[in-house]
Amino acid sequence: MIITIGGLAGTGTTTTAELLSEKLDIPYISAGFIFREMAAERGMSVLEFSEFAEGNDDIDKEIDKRQAQKAREAENLIVEGRLSAYFVDNADLRLWLVTPFDVRSKRISEREEKSVDVAKEEIITREESEALRYMEIHNIDIGNMDIYDLIINTDTFDPERVSEIIIQTLKVI
């Protein structure tokens, strides 16, 4: 079983992937982890690396390549990342998580120990940068939800309920 989980920053993709991984006893990989790892390798913050990546298509391509390859080699895997559904061609279920901007900002503020206002500014900058890169590099409109099998609002449902919705969905596919 190959599952992709996408969503913008602060929607709970990592929390969902971790919980689902535990409940289903399936490993997971994260595009965000790969991205942060690549930023650290270059001594940059995520925001700096996001801006750097805007001018370097190879960064996005490498993240996509690493995810797709790992999914092709696995029998069971959860792949967490904004564009995972587009590149993991053997996915059995493609999920997208949504959450209101103010909720996402608060979550990121708490997680990264910064003010909500700073978190909002960084989210806007990062998402504008990412949307531009996704369109320029892959011709992907991040706002187009057509590829996803299931979209879940993680402000409406807590992580436990989100995982249960997914598990119930897996029973009918």
SVG drawing of the C-alpha trace seen along z (x, -y; Angstrom):
<svg xmlns="http://www.w3.org/2000/svg" viewBox="-16 -40 42 45">
<polyline fill="none" stroke="black" stroke-width="0.4" points="0.0,0.0 1.4,-3.3 -0.2,-6.5 0.7,-10.1 -0.1,-12.9 0.1,-16.5 -0.9,-19.8 0.4,-23.3 2.6,-24.2 0.8,-23.8 -1.9,-21.5 -0.6,-18.5 0.8,-16.3 3.8,-15.2 1.5,-14.5 -0.9,-12.5 2.0,-10.6 3.5,-9.7 0.2,-8.6 -0.9,-6.6 2.6,-5.0 2.2,-3.8 -1.4,-2.6 -0.8,-0.8 2.8,0.3 4.0,-1.2 7.1,-3.4 6.9,-7.0 9.2,-9.4 8.8,-13.2 9.6,-15.6 9.7,-18.3 12.4,-16.3 14.4,-16.0 14.0,-19.7 15.1,-20.7 18.0,-18.2 19.1,-19.8 18.8,-23.2 20.9,-22.2 23.5,-20.6 23.9,-24.1 23.8,-25.9 20.5,-27.7 17.2,-28.2 14.1,-26.7 13.1,-30.2 16.5,-30.9 16.7,-27.6 13.2,-28.1 14.3,-31.3 17.5,-29.7 15.5,-26.8 13.4,-29.3 16.3,-29.9 17.5,-26.3 15.2,-23.7 17.5,-20.9 16.5,-21.2 12.8,-20.4 13.7,-17.8 16.0,-16.0 13.3,-16.0 10.7,-14.6 13.2,-12.1 14.1,-10.8 10.5,-10.4 9.4,-8.7 12.3,-6.3 11.7,-5.3 8.0,-4.7 8.8,-2.5 11.1,-0.4 8.6,0.1 5.7,2.4 4.2,0.3 5.1,-3.4 3.5,-6.7 5.0,-9.6 4.5,-13.0 5.0,-16.1 3.2,-18.8 3.8,-17.3 4.0,-13.7 0.8,-12.8 2.1,-14.0 5.3,-12.0 4.5,-8.8 2.8,-7.1 2.1,-3.9 0.1,-5.5 -3.0,-3.6 -4.5,-6.7 -3.6,-10.4 -4.6,-12.6 -4.6,-16.4 -5.0,-18.1 -6.4,-21.6 -6.6,-24.0 -7.5,-27.7 -4.6,-30.1 -4.9,-31.5 -4.9,-28.0 -1.8,-27.1 -0.1,-30.3 -0.7,-29.6 0.5,-26.0 3.7,-27.0 4.2,-29.9 4.0,-27.4 6.1,-24.7 8.9,-27.1 8.7,-29.4 8.0,-32.6 5.2,-35.2 2.1,-34.5 2.7,-37.6 6.2,-36.4 4.9,-33.0 2.2,-34.5 4.7,-36.6 7.0,-33.6 4.2,-31.3 3.1,-33.8 6.6,-34.3 7.3,-30.6 4.0,-29.6 4.3,-32.2 7.8,-31.0 6.8,-27.4 3.7,-28.0 5.9,-29.9 8.5,-27.0 5.8,-24.3 4.3,-26.0 7.6,-26.9 9.3,-23.6 6.5,-21.1 3.5,-23.1 1.6,-22.1 -1.0,-24.4 -0.8,-23.6 -4.4,-24.9 -5.8,-22.3 -7.2,-19.4 -8.2,-17.1 -5.4,-14.6 -6.5,-13.8 -8.7,-11.0 -9.6,-12.5 -9.3,-16.0 -9.6,-16.4 -9.9,-19.6 -7.5,-19.1 -9.1,-22.0 -12.4,-20.1 -10.9,-16.8 -8.1,-16.1 -5.2,-13.9 -6.8,-10.7 -10.0,-11.3 -8.0,-12.2 -6.2,-8.9 -9.5,-7.0 -11.0,-8.7 -8.1,-7.5 -8.1,-4.0 -11.8,-3.7 -11.2,-5.0 -8.5,-2.4 -11.1,0.3 -13.2,-0.6 -10.5,-1.0"/>
</svg>
